[in-house]
């Protein structure tokens, strides 16, 4: 099963690490607790649209870019799942 929260969390973590930023730094700029941001990145919690906007702003990433990236990842996972189901 494809979970949006897992794809979103992975993409947020990838972008944060690409920037060389710490959870503490991003959580402070996004005004979200470090623990909650960590849970979002691990796909354990679903972030509201307001919170996603704050995290994206802290990362300097347009929300639309983030959503496009996870859309592509989910499409790829769906294609893989459909190929397996057809076999």
C-alpha positions as CSV (number, residue, x, y, z in Angstrom):
1,X,0.0,0.0,0.0
2,X,1.3,3.5,-0.9
3,X,1.1,6.0,1.9
4,X,1.3,9.7,1.0
5,X,2.7,10.5,4.5
6,X,5.6,8.2,3.9
7,X,6.4,9.6,0.5
8,X,6.1,13.2,1.8
9,X,8.3,12.5,4.8
10,X,11.0,10.9,2.7
11,X,11.0,13.8,0.3
12,X,11.2,16.3,3.2
13,X,14.1,14.5,4.7
14,X,15.9,14.2,1.4
15,X,15.6,17.9,0.8
16,X,16.7,18.8,4.3
17,X,19.7,16.6,4.1
18,X,20.6,17.8,0.6
19,X,20.8,21.3,2.1
20,X,23.0,20.0,5.0
21,X,20.4,21.2,7.6
22,X,19.6,19.6,10.9
23,X,16.2,18.7,12.2
24,X,16.7,21.3,15.0
25,X,17.4,24.1,12.5
26,X,14.4,23.3,10.3
27,X,12.1,22.8,13.2
28,X,13.1,26.1,14.7
29,X,12.5,28.0,11.4
30,X,9.2,26.2,10.8
31,X,8.1,26.7,14.4
32,X,7.3,23.0,14.8
33,X,8.7,20.8,17.5
34,X,11.7,18.8,16.6
35,X,10.0,15.5,17.6
36,X,7.0,16.2,15.5
37,X,9.1,17.1,12.5
38,X,11.0,13.9,13.0
39,X,7.8,11.9,13.1
40,X,6.6,13.6,9.8
41,X,9.9,12.8,8.1
42,X,9.6,9.1,9.2
43,X,6.1,9.0,7.8
44,X,4.5,8.4,11.2
45,X,2.5,11.6,11.4
46,X,0.5,13.5,8.7
47,X,1.2,17.2,8.5
48,X,-1.6,19.7,7.9
49,X,-1.4,21.9,4.9
50,X,-0.5,24.8,7.1
51,X,2.4,22.9,8.7
52,X,3.6,21.7,5.3
53,X,3.7,25.3,4.2
54,X,5.8,26.3,7.2
55,X,8.2,23.4,6.7
56,X,8.5,24.3,3.0
57,X,9.1,27.9,3.8
58,X,11.8,26.9,6.3
59,X,13.5,24.8,3.6
60,X,13.1,27.4,0.9
61,X,11.1,25.0,-1.2
62,X,7.9,25.8,-2.9
63,X,5.1,23.6,-1.7
64,X,4.1,22.9,-5.3
65,X,7.6,21.5,-6.0
66,X,7.3,19.2,-3.0
67,X,3.9,18.0,-4.1
68,X,5.1,17.4,-7.7
69,X,8.0,15.4,-6.5
70,X,5.9,13.1,-4.3
71,X,3.4,12.8,-7.1
72,X,6.1,11.5,-9.4
73,X,7.3,9.1,-6.7
74,X,3.8,7.8,-6.0
75,X,3.2,7.3,-9.8
76,X,6.4,5.3,-10.0
77,X,5.4,3.1,-7.0
78,X,2.0,2.6,-8.5
79,X,3.5,1.5,-11.8
80,X,5.7,-1.0,-10.0
81,X,2.7,-2.3,-8.0
82,X,0.6,-2.7,-11.1
83,X,3.4,-4.6,-12.9
84,X,3.7,-7.0,-9.9
85,X,-0.1,-7.5,-9.7
86,X,-0.2,-8.3,-13.4
87,X,2.5,-11.0,-13.1
